[in-house]
Structure formats: structure tokens, C-alpha cells
Amino acid sequence: MDNASIADNFSLLAKLMDIHGENSFKTKTYGIAAFNIEKMPVSLKDTPRDKLFGIKGIGDSVGKKVIEMLDTGKLEVLSDYITRTPPGVIEMLSIKGIGPKKIHTIWKEMGLESIGELLYACEENRLTLFKGFGEKTQQNVRESIDFYLLNQGHFLYAQLDAIVPQVDGYLKKLFSPGKVHVTGAYRRQALTIEELEFVILETNEKIKPAFQTAQPPELLEEDSCQLLYKLKNGLRLRLYTGGSNRAEQLFNTTGSAGFLEAFNKSFPALKYQGDETEDDAIIFTKAKIPFILPCLRETGTIIEKAKSKGLPELIETNHIRSIIHSHSNWSDGVNTIEEMAQECIRRGYEYLVISDHSQTAVYANGLKEDRIREQHRYIDELNARLSPFKIFKSIESDILNDGSLDYPESVLKTFDLVIASVHSNLKMNEEKAMARLVKAIQNPYTTILGHMTGRLLLSRNGYPLDHKKIIETCAAHQVVIEINAHPRRLDMDWKWIDYAMEKGVLLSIDPDAHALDGFDDVKYGVLAAQKGGLTKENNLSSYTLKAFDLFLAGIRKAKKI
């Protein structure tokens, strides 16, 4: 083990001890040791052991640990700290602008254990509620995380949404518009994406010279029909090349492997012949079935629906009539309720459901009972002024460990509707998670089950659930299931939308907005919902104001509340 490796171990040890809140004198000792050892002109591994303790900057404690590393190649105390620290917390050391002491606050006080959770907390305006985290710090952390994640090679759909048109435009400029077509996971509206994929109707020999710029991208793979580049921002760009049949190439590179296998089994004699002027719609015409949208080409079951003319008319963003699930500056949102209402009016929405955090969410400035009464008076005043637009009184009530909601019945009945969500103690086995959620669904005041699994895409797996049982319980108790439209959640997952509709459960595409620009996330909720075949008739946030009022009245009557 050389000096640099020894110094790195001491440096990481000092940082992890700080993260754990250890005695600052000890942590400084190892931090200083790391600095001194890295600058030493002599090699520690070549220094006689009895001479180590005479080197300036190496005392008894440090010297013993140096010998341990030289003899064993590891440092036991460091291994212990690594074992006791969540990997995501250690990864936070890679984020510019937050040192070990801030990470201690993030982990121990905020309860965040991954970079994705930290980014989500920034987007929810949570960091500013803690000492040492002002608005500027929060913004810097958010920008640093965005930069870091951009270079990890795995992206949310929303992260690529602004990049794809730029790449598409650049490629079309190089090879002409008719020869360039986006395909693959992005065309299929996948929730997370590892590569951007394009069909380029040119040969490798014509394509490669176009990428020999002053700062050329790295060529990772090449064969006769494709090129894989790594762009400077970390994004991987796969180009399908060498063909002239646009329809065939688009078809074969868009659908999942399962979809393509099922299609070829259903239509074994189908010939894909086309030309550069035709897209893959011609293939469905030849198969004599309706065109299957790219977003639906995930499984073979959709082919049987197409054969029986059972393809759904998918929900579109212009079908959304309201903003349900939104947070104002009464809890951890940025804007006033009036500002949010005015933005809804500007965008053409008919109503707004304000659902600030409940009293258990102290970290989010959750509302105690006295503040709820104040907020309701304020909403009454706004509704009098903004009519016919309407603001509904709601709350995102925390589901406690035992499955109960965190207000008594006397408070819950003052809301027009209640969104019930899990925000704490997320590390549960399936038995615990199911018991907790089922009890919350059975509560007569629960109207909507919020972000069902608590997942954060690319950051945190959701707690394990029996999705069928949850959906069936929602059906039995007339509870709506949210499709949380935040690009990092998109929870409930689209794979269960079809089953929910089959059981007569309403879904609701909700942005979980903490600022006005959060309303834009409705788009990503719609794109995810389309993959599951959601229609506007089965989406609560597509209801008109009149229909929404009737829905709430019907629920109250049915549940006798």
C-alpha cells in the first residue's frame, strides 16, 4: 500500500467519523494525518517500522494504523464505519458543496440516505428548514447533484426531455431530417433510460467522420449495423445504421424484446418491406391490426388487444382539468395558495386541491390543528374572490406506523378530501408495509392513496407490496390511487394501471407540486400513465369541477362521513 492509498484511507476515516458525529479532535487527527502523509517525500512502506513513529505528523494512534494497513492492506476501523454507513450517504461525499458535517445533518436529522432522496428534498424545499441550509445552499446542492447524476449514465425520462430535441436537431443537421429518427427506450416513454437511441439511414463509413470534431465523443462499440458513443455529458448515444428500410429499423428498435417476440410469433409470415418515406405504421397496416403506439410496446399482451380492436384511447395532457396534490408555503412549498390558484387559472385548470403536509411531518412544517383552521378560513376568502375557480381543502396526512392517520376524526372531517401517504420509517418488510397501508385505505376519511410504494427512481426502491391486494382493497373502500407525476416517483407504477382499471379503481395523475413549475410534471405523469393504458375517464384529475364535486359528495355519502 503506497502513501496515497494510506492518505486516502485516513481522509475517508476522518470524513466518516464527522458524518457519525464523533469527537472533532479525533477526526482532525486523522484528517491532518492524511494531509501530511500525502505530502511526505519518503515512502512509508519502505520505512523501517521502528522509524515510523519518529516521522513528523505520525503519532502513536496514527502510526499503529499505518502499520496495520501496511501489514494487512486494510484498516479495520474504517471498514467498520463503512459497514455502519449507508452507501448513499458515503456517495454524498461526491457532491460539491456539502461536507461531512452537513451530511451528518442530512442523514441524522433529515433522515435522507441517498443522493436521490437529497435531490428530492431540495425540490420539495425541505433543506431550508434546517440550520446551516439557506436557499442559496439548497440551490447549490441541487445543481451539484444534477451535474453529478448527469455523469452517472442512467437518466430519468424528464432529464432527457430537454436534451433529446438538441441531439435530434444536431443529427438531422448532419444527415438530413428524413434519415434521422428517435427510437428505443425514449420513444417507448420508459421511466428511466440508459441510452439515447436513433435510427440513422446511413452507413458507418459516412457517419463516423461527422463525429470527428475538435472534441469528439468516445466511440465505445461498433459493428456493421450500429455505433455506440459516449458524449461529453456522460450520455450514451446508440446509432442504428446501415439500413434503408426505415419502417423495419424503427419497428425492431422500438419495441421491447418481449413485444417483438410476441409480434413475430403472431405474424410469422409478415414482410417488413418499406422505404425511407414510411415509418413503422405500415407494419401494423400489413398485419391488419390498429397501430400500437410506441409507449404500449412493452409486452405481448397488447397485441391481443389490438387484434380484438381493444386498444384504449389514451389520456393526454390536455385532458387534465385540475391540480390535485400540491403544497403551498403553509408547509414546505414555495408559493402562496393564491399564487398557485392564479397559476392554475392561467393554465386553464378548473380547480386546485391544496394538500399541505400534516402535523407529523415536522421536517416539512406540517400543519397543527390551529393552522388548519387558519388555512381553511383563508381558502374560504380566496374562493369568494376567485369564483368560479375553486380551491379544495385537503391534507397529505401521514400514515403512521400502525396504519392510522395523524389527525383525529374531528379534524379529518373538516377536509374536502384526504391524501394518505407514507413518509417515514420506509424500511419495511412486505407484511409490515401491507398492514400499514391496508389499515390506512380502510380509514373512511382516506380519499386518495399517495405515492403507493414510496420509491424514488434511480435512488430508492419502494417498500415491497402485494399490489393486487392493495388495488383490491382500494376498490372495496372506494379509494383512489395516485399516479404521482413527479419524475423521480411516477408511483404507482404503470404496470399496475390496467389491473386497477379492471377492478374499477380510479387513478389520479397528481404533480405533488411544491412550486409553480411543479405543475409541469403533470406531463410526465401522463406519459407514464399512457404506458399503462390509462384513459381520461379513469383519471380523477380529468374530472370537471362539477364532476369532481359530485364525486366527493358520492364518496361522503357512501362512506357515511
C-alpha positions in Angstrom: 0.0 0.0 0.0 1.5 3.3 -1.1 1.3 6.7 0.6 -1.6 7.9 -1.5 -3.7 4.9 -0.6 -2.9 5.3 3.1 -3.7 9.0 3.0 -7.0 8.3 1.2 -8.0 5.8 4.0 -7.2 8.4 6.7 -9.1 11.1 4.8 -12.2 8.9 4.4 -12.0 7.8 8.0 -12.0 11.4 9.2 -15.0 12.2 7.0 -17.0 9.2 8.1 -16.3 10.0 11.7 -17.6 13.5 11.2 -20.6 12.1 9.4 -21.3 10.0 12.5 -20.8 13.0 14.8 -17.7 11.7 16.5 -15.3 13.8 18.6 -13.9 16.5 16.4 -10.4 16.3 17.9 -10.1 12.6 16.8 -11.4 13.4 13.3 -9.0 16.3 12.9 -6.1 14.0 13.9 -6.8 11.6 11.0 -7.6 14.5 8.6 -4.2 16.1 9.4 -2.5 12.6 9.1 -4.0 12.2 5.6 -2.7 15.7 4.6 0.8 15.0 5.9 1.2 11.5 4.6 0.2 12.6 1.1 2.9 15.2 1.1 5.7 13.0 2.5 8.8 12.7 0.3 9.5 9.2 1.8 7.6 6.0 1.1 6.1 4.6 4.3 6.2 1.1 3.0 9.9 1.3 2.6 10.5 2.9 6.0 11.6 0.6 8.9 8.7 0.1 11.3 10.6 1.4 14.3 11.3 4.6 12.4 7.6 5.4 11.5 6.8 6.9 14.9 9.7 9.4 14.6 8.2 10.9 11.4 6.6 14.3 11.9 2.9 14.1 11.9 2.7 10.4 12.8 1.9 9.8 16.5 1.1 6.6 18.3 -2.5 6.2 17.1 -1.8 7.1 13.5 1.4 5.0 13.5 -0.3 1.9 14.6 -2.9 2.3 11.9 -0.3 2.8 9.3 1.4 -0.4 10.3 -2.0 -2.2 10.2 -2.5 -1.0 6.6 1.0 -2.0 5.6 0.6 -5.4 7.1 -2.9 -6.3 6.1 -3.8 -3.9 3.2 -6.8 -2.6 5.1 -7.9 -0.5 8.1 -10.4 -2.3 10.4 -11.9 0.8 12.0 -12.5 2.3 8.5 -14.2 -0.9 7.4 -16.4 -0.8 10.5 -17.5 2.8 9.7 -18.2 1.9 6.1 -20.3 -1.0 7.2 -22.3 1.2 9.5 -22.9 4.0 6.9 -25.5 3.6 4.1 -23.7 3.6 0.7 -25.8 6.5 -0.4 -24.6 8.6 2.5 -21.0 7.8 1.6 -21.8 8.8 -2.0 -22.9 12.2 -0.8 -19.2 13.0 -0.3 -19.0 13.2 -4.1 -21.4 16.2 -4.1 -19.7 19.5 -4.3 -20.8 22.0 -1.6 -21.7 19.6 1.2 -19.1 18.4 3.6 -19.2 15.7 6.3 -20.9 17.9 8.9 -23.7 18.9 6.6 -24.0 15.2 5.6 -24.4 14.4 9.3 -27.4 16.7 9.4 -28.8 15.4 6.1 -28.6 11.8 7.4 -29.3 12.0 11.1 -31.7 14.9 11.2 -33.4 14.8 7.8 -33.4 11.0 7.5 -32.1 11.0 4.0 -29.9 8.1 2.9 -29.2 8.7 -0.8 -28.3 11.4 -3.3 -31.7 10.9 -5.0 -33.5 11.4 -1.7 -31.5 14.6 -1.1 -32.3 15.9 -4.5 -36.0 15.2 -3.9 -35.8 17.1 -0.6 -34.2 20.1 -2.4 -37.1 20.0 -4.9 -39.6 20.0 -2.0 -37.8 23.0 -0.4 -37.0 20.9 2.7 -33.4 21.8 3.3 -34.1 25.4 4.2 -35.9 24.2 7.3 -32.6 23.1 8.9 -29.8 25.1 10.4 -27.0 25.8 8.0 -29.1 25.3 4.9 -30.3 28.5 3.4 -31.9 29.0 0.0 -28.6 29.5 -1.7 -27.1 26.4 -0.2 -30.1 24.4 -1.2 -29.9 25.6 -4.8 -26.1 24.9 -5.0 -26.7 21.4 -3.7 -29.4 20.8 -6.2 -27.2 22.0 -9.1 -24.3 19.9 -7.9 -26.4 16.8 -7.7 -27.9 17.4 -11.1 -24.3 17.7 -12.5 -23.2 14.5 -10.6 -26.1 12.4 -11.8 -25.8 13.6 -15.4 -22.4 11.8 -15.4 -23.6 8.5 -13.9 -25.0 7.3 -17.2 -28.6 6.5 -16.1 -31.3 9.1 -16.5 -34.9 9.9 -15.7 -37.1 10.4 -18.8 -37.6 14.0 -17.7 -33.8 14.6 -17.5 -33.5 13.7 -21.2 -36.6 15.6 -22.3 -34.7 18.8 -22.9 -31.6 17.1 -24.3 -33.3 14.9 -26.9 -34.5 17.7 -29.2 -31.0 19.1 -29.2 -29.4 15.8 -30.1 -32.2 15.2 -32.7 -31.6 18.6 -34.3 -27.9 18.1 -34.4 -28.1 14.7 -36.1 -30.7 16.0 -38.6 -28.4 18.8 -39.4 -25.6 16.3 -40.1 -27.5 13.7 -42.0 -30.8 15.4 -43.1 -34.2 15.1 -41.4 -35.5 12.2 -43.3 -32.6 10.0 -42.3 -32.8 10.5 -38.5 -35.4 9.1 -36.2 -35.5 8.7 -32.4 -36.2 5.2 -31.3 -35.7 2.8 -28.4 -36.5 3.4 -24.7 -37.1 7.2 -25.1 -39.6 6.6 -27.9 -41.2 4.0 -25.7 -41.5 6.6 -22.9 -39.5 4.4 -20.5 -39.4 5.9 -17.0 -35.6 5.6 -16.8 -33.2 5.5 -19.7 -29.6 4.3 -20.1 -29.0 5.2 -23.8 -30.5 7.5 -26.3 -31.2 5.6 -29.5 -31.6 6.8 -33.1 -32.0 5.2 -36.4 -29.7 6.8 -38.9 -30.2 5.7 -42.5 -26.5 6.0 -43.4 -23.5 3.7 -43.3 -20.9 3.7 -40.6 -18.4 5.0 -43.1 -20.5 8.1 -43.6 -21.4 8.6 -40.0 -18.1 8.3 -38.2 -16.3 11.2 -40.0 -19.1 13.5 -38.9 -18.2 12.9 -35.3 -14.6 13.8 -35.7 -14.9 17.2 -34.2 -12.5 19.2 -32.1 -13.8 17.4 -29.0 -15.1 14.1 -30.4 -17.3 11.8 -28.4 -15.8 8.5 -27.3 -16.6 5.5 -29.5 -17.4 2.6 -27.2 -18.8 -0.1 -29.6 -19.0 -0.6 -33.3 -20.3 -3.3 -35.6 -21.8 -3.3 -39.1 -25.2 -2.1 -38.1 -24.7 0.2 -35.0 -22.4 2.6 -33.3 -22.3 3.4 -29.6 -20.8 6.8 -28.5 -20.3 8.3 -25.1 -21.0 12.1 -25.2 -19.1 14.6 -23.1 -22.0 14.9 -20.6 -21.9 11.2 -19.9 -24.9 10.3 -22.1 -24.6 7.2 -24.2 -25.8 7.6 -27.8 -26.6 4.4 -29.8 -27.0 4.8 -33.6 -28.6 2.0 -35.6 -27.0 2.3 -39.0 -26.6 0.6 -42.4 -30.2 0.1 -43.4 -32.5 1.8 -45.9 -35.8 0.3 -44.6 -36.9 2.9 -42.1 -40.1 1.0 -41.1 -38.3 -2.2 -40.3 -35.5 -0.5 -38.3 -37.9 1.7 -36.3 -40.1 -1.2 -35.5 -37.3 -3.5 -34.4 -35.5 -0.9 -32.3 -38.6 0.5 -30.6 -40.4 -2.5 -29.1 -39.1 -4.4 -26.1 -37.7 -7.9 -26.6 -40.9 -9.4 -25.2 -43.1 -7.4 -27.5 -41.1 -8.2 -30.7 -41.0 -11.9 -29.9 -44.8 -12.0 -29.4 -45.4 -10.0 -32.6 -43.2 -12.3 -34.7 -45.0 -15.3 -33.3 -48.4 -13.8 -34.1 -47.4 -12.7 -37.6 -44.6 -15.1 -38.7 -45.0 -14.6 -42.5 -45.2 -10.8 -42.3 -42.7 -9.0 -44.5 -41.5 -5.6 -43.3 -40.6 -4.1 -46.7 -40.9 -0.4 -46.9 -38.7 2.5 -47.9 -37.2 5.7 -46.5 -40.5 7.5 -46.7 -42.5 5.2 -44.5 -42.4 4.7 -40.7 -43.4 1.6 -38.8 -47.2 2.3 -39.0 -47.0 0.4 -42.3 -46.1 -2.8 -40.5 -49.3 -2.7 -38.4 -51.3 -2.0 -41.6 -49.8 -5.1 -43.2 -50.6 -7.1 -40.1 -54.2 -5.8 -40.3 -54.3 -4.5 -36.8 -54.6 -1.0 -35.4 -51.3 0.9 -34.9 -49.8 0.2 -31.5 -48.3 3.3 -30.0 -44.6 3.0 -29.1 -45.4 3.6 -25.4 -47.5 0.4 -25.4 -44.9 -1.8 -26.9 -43.6 -3.4 -23.7 -45.4 -6.7 -23.5 -47.0 -9.1 -25.9 -50.4 -8.9 -24.3 -51.1 -5.6 -26.1 -51.0 -7.4 -29.4 -54.1 -9.5 -28.4 -55.9 -6.2 -27.5 -55.0 -4.8 -30.9 -56.3 -7.9 -32.7 -59.7 -7.6 -30.9 -59.8 -3.8 -31.5 -59.4 -3.3 -27.8 -56.7 -0.6 -27.7 -57.6 2.2 -25.3 -57.9 5.8 -26.2 -55.0 7.1 -24.1 -55.1 10.1 -21.8 -53.4 13.2 -23.0 -52.1 16.2 -21.1 -55.0 18.4 -22.3 -57.4 16.0 -20.6 -56.1 17.1 -17.1 -58.6 19.6 -15.6 -57.1 20.2 -12.2 -54.0 20.2 -10.0 -54.5 17.6 -7.2 -51.8 17.1 -4.5 -49.9 20.4 -4.2 -48.0 22.1 -1.3 -48.0 25.8 -0.5 -45.8 27.9 1.7 -48.0 26.9 4.6 -45.9 23.7 4.8 -42.8 23.2 2.6 -44.0 24.7 -0.7 -42.5 27.9 -2.2 -45.7 29.8 -3.3 -48.8 31.1 -1.6 -52.1 29.4 -2.2 -53.3 32.4 -4.1 -50.3 32.3 -6.4 -50.9 28.6 -7.0 -54.6 29.3 -7.7 -53.8 32.1 -10.1 -51.3 29.9 -12.0 -54.0 27.2 -12.3 -56.3 29.7 -13.8 -53.6 30.9 -16.2 -53.1 27.4 -17.3 -56.8 26.7 -17.8 -57.4 24.4 -14.9 -60.8 24.5 -13.2 -59.8 23.8 -9.6 -56.9 23.2 -7.2 -56.6 20.7 -4.4 -54.2 22.1 -1.7 -52.7 19.2 0.3 -50.1 20.6 2.6 -48.2 18.3 4.9 -49.7 17.1 8.1 -48.6 17.6 11.7 -46.3 14.5 11.9 -44.2 15.9 9.1 -42.3 18.4 11.4 -39.5 18.4 8.9 -41.9 19.8 6.3 -43.5 22.4 8.6 -46.6 20.2 8.8 -49.9 21.8 9.9 -51.1 21.6 13.5 -54.8 21.9 14.1 -54.8 25.6 14.8 -53.1 26.3 11.5 -55.5 24.1 9.6 -58.4 26.3 10.9 -56.5 29.4 9.7 -55.8 27.9 6.3 -59.4 26.9 5.8 -60.6 30.5 6.6 -58.0 31.8 4.1 -59.2 29.3 1.4 -62.8 30.4 2.0 -61.7 34.0 1.4 -59.9 33.1 -1.8 -62.8 31.0 -3.1 -65.1 34.0 -2.6 -62.8 36.1 -4.7 -61.7 33.6 -7.4 -65.1 32.0 -8.2 -66.0 30.1 -10.4 -62.5 28.7 -9.8 -62.4 26.6 -6.7 -59.7 25.6 -4.1 -60.4 22.4 -2.3 -59.3 21.9 1.3 -57.1 18.8 1.6 -54.2 17.5 3.5 -51.4 14.9 2.8 -51.9 13.0 6.0 -49.0 10.8 7.2 -49.8 7.1 7.5 -48.3 6.3 10.9 -46.5 3.1 11.8 -49.8 1.4 12.9 -51.6 2.5 9.8 -53.6 5.2 11.4 -53.7 8.8 10.0 -52.1 11.5 12.1 -55.3 13.5 12.9 -58.4 12.6 14.9 -61.7 12.2 13.2 -62.8 15.7 14.3 -60.0 17.2 12.2 -60.2 14.8 9.2 -63.8 15.5 8.6 -63.1 19.2 8.1 -61.2 18.4 4.8 -62.9 18.1 1.4 -60.6 15.1 0.8 -57.6 13.4 2.3 -54.5 12.1 0.6 -52.8 9.4 2.8 -49.1 8.8 2.3 -46.2 7.1 4.0 -43.2 9.5 4.6 -41.3 7.9 7.5 -39.9 4.5 8.5 -39.8 3.4 4.9 -37.7 0.3 5.7 -40.4 -2.3 6.0 -40.9 -5.9 5.0 -44.0 -6.7 3.0 -46.0 -7.9 6.0 -45.5 -4.6 7.8 -46.0 -2.4 4.7 -49.2 -4.2 3.8 -50.7 -4.0 7.3 -49.8 -0.3 7.4 -51.3 0.6 4.0 -54.4 -1.6 4.3 -55.4 0.0 7.5 -54.9 3.5 6.0 -57.0 2.5 3.0 -59.8 1.2 5.3 -59.9 4.6 7.1 -63.2 6.2 5.8 -61.5 9.6 5.5 -58.9 8.4 3.1 -59.8 9.6 -0.4 -56.5 9.1 -2.3 -53.6 6.8 -1.6 -50.5 8.9 -2.3 -47.3 7.6 -3.9 -48.1 3.9 -3.1 -44.6 2.4 -2.7 -42.5 5.4 -1.6 -40.0 4.8 -4.4 -37.6 7.3 -5.8 -36.5 6.2 -9.3 -32.7 5.5 -9.5 -32.4 6.3 -5.8 -34.6 4.3 -3.5 -36.6 1.1 -4.0 -40.1 1.2 -2.8 -41.2 -0.9 0.1 -42.4 -4.3 -1.0 -46.2 -4.7 -1.5 -48.8 -7.1 -2.8 -50.0 -4.7 -5.5 -53.1 -6.8 -6.3 -54.2 -6.8 -2.7 -53.7 -3.1 -2.3 -55.6 -2.4 -5.5 -58.4 -4.7 -4.5 -58.6 -3.1 -1.0 -58.8 0.3 -2.7 -61.7 -1.0 -4.8 -63.5 -2.3 -1.8 -63.2 1.0 0.1 -63.6 3.4 -2.9 -60.1 4.9 -2.5 -58.4 6.5 -5.5 -54.8 5.5 -6.3 -52.4 8.3 -7.1 -50.0 8.3 -10.0 -47.5 10.7 -8.5 -46.3 12.7 -11.5 -43.0 13.8 -10.0 -40.4 12.4 -12.5 -38.5 10.8 -9.6 -41.6 9.0 -8.3 -44.1 8.0 -11.0 -45.7 5.9 -8.3 -48.0 3.8 -8.6 -46.0 2.1 -11.4 -47.7 2.0 -14.8 -47.5 -1.8 -14.9 -50.5 -2.0 -12.4 -52.7 0.6 -14.1 -54.5 -2.0 -16.2 -55.3 -4.1 -13.2 -56.6 -1.1 -11.3 -58.9 -0.2 -14.1 -60.1 -3.8 -14.4 -61.1 -3.6 -10.7 -62.9 -0.3 -11.1 -60.3 1.7 -9.2 -59.9 5.4 -10.2 -56.4 6.7 -10.7 -55.3 10.3 -10.3 -52.3 11.9 -12.1 -51.1 14.4 -9.5 -47.9 16.5 -9.7 -47.1 16.7 -5.9 -46.1 20.3 -6.7 -44.0 22.3 -4.3 -43.7 25.3 -6.6 -45.5 26.7 -9.7 -43.1 25.0 -12.1 -44.0 21.7 -10.4 -47.3 21.8 -12.3 -45.2 21.0 -15.4 -44.7 17.5 -14.0 -48.3 16.6 -15.0 -46.8 15.8 -18.4 -44.5 13.1 -17.0 -47.4 11.6 -15.1 -49.4 11.4 -18.3 -46.6 9.8 -20.3 -46.1 7.2 -17.6 -49.9 6.6 -17.4 -50.1 6.1 -21.2 -47.8 3.1 -20.9 -50.4 1.5 -18.6 -53.2 2.3 -21.0 -54.9 4.9 -18.8 -57.9 6.7 -20.2 -59.2 10.1 -19.2 -62.4 8.5 -17.9 -60.4 6.6 -15.3 -58.4 9.6 -14.1 -59.7 11.7 -11.3 -57.8 14.8 -12.2 -59.5 14.8 -15.6 -62.9 15.4 -13.9 -64.6 18.7 -14.5 -65.2 20.8 -11.4 -68.9 19.8 -11.4 -68.0 16.1 -11.7 -65.3 16.4 -9.0 -67.8 17.9 -6.6 -70.3 15.1 -7.4 -67.6 12.5 -6.9 -66.7 13.9 -3.4 -70.4 14.1 -2.4 -70.9 10.5 -3.6 -67.8 9.3 -1.6 -69.0 11.1 1.6 -72.5 9.5 1.2 -71.2 6.0 0.5 -68.8 6.2 3.5 -71.4 7.9 5.7 -69.0 10.7 6.7 
